[in-house]
């Protein structure tokens, strides 16, 4: 909600308070929180941190056959590429299986 309201700093503070980091071990139980962290990072301009974390999240979602999470992560990857100005990569990511 904070990211949608443009309150990126507060969203990142929330993530820190909850012990979330791009360095975390990934688990299904915290996947939603990690995806929320990525949204805050993208909104705050931390594209490099978000990109590597998204790759890890996608691998974990694929390994767990969590299609809904995979779709959400692919969309976020496309948005990250778009923010970097790489529309070609964004379109390729968007059309990934």
N, C-alpha and C positions, 0 to 999 in steps of 0.2 A: 504494500500500500504506500509506503514511504517513497519508493522509487517512482511510482505512478504520479505521486504528488510533487515530484521534483525535489524531494528532500533527501538527496543522495547522501550527504554527510551523515544524516541521522540513520539512514539505512546501513551505512558502513559501520557506524557506531554500534548499531544493533548486532551486526555480524560479529564484531570484536567482543561485545559483551557475552555473546553466546559461544565464544571460542571457535568461530569459523575462520578458516584460512584456506587458501589455495594449496597449501602444503598438507592438508588433512588426509588421513587415510579415508578412503571412500567406503561408505556403507549404505545399503538400501534405506536404513532408518533415517539417515540424515540427507538423503538425496534432494528432497524438496528444499531444505535449508541451503544446501550447496548451490542449487539452481538459483535460489533467491540471491545468494551472494554474487553469483555471476551477473545477474541483472543489475545489481548495485554497482559492480565494477564497470560494466559497460556504460551505465549512465554517468559514472564518474570519470570516464575516459581511460581507465586502466586496461587497455585492450590487450597488452602483452600478457598480463596476469590472467585475464579472462580466457584468452585463446588456448593457452596450455592446459588450463583447468578444464575447459570444455572438452578437449581431446580425451582427457582422463575420464571425465564423467560419461562421455559417449561410449568409451570402451567398457566401462562398468555396466552401463545400461544394456549394451548389446550382449554382454556375457550373461546378464540376468534375464534376457528376453523381455525387457520392459519397453514395449513399443511406444507407449505414450511419452515416456521420458526421452526416448530416442528422438522422437519427433520434436519435442520441445527444445532439446539440445541442438539439433540440426538447425532449427529456426534461429536460435541464439548465435550459433556459429555464422550463419548467413548475415545476421545483423552486425556481428563483429567485423566481418569482411567488408560489409557496406560502409561501416564507420571509418574503416581504414582507406576507403576509396577504391577498393578492389571489387568492382561489380562483377567481373568475370568469375572470380572465386566465390562470391556470394551466390551467384546463380547456379554454379556447379554444386555448391553445398545444399542449396535449397532443393535441387532435383535429385539428391542422393537417395538411394533406396531406403 
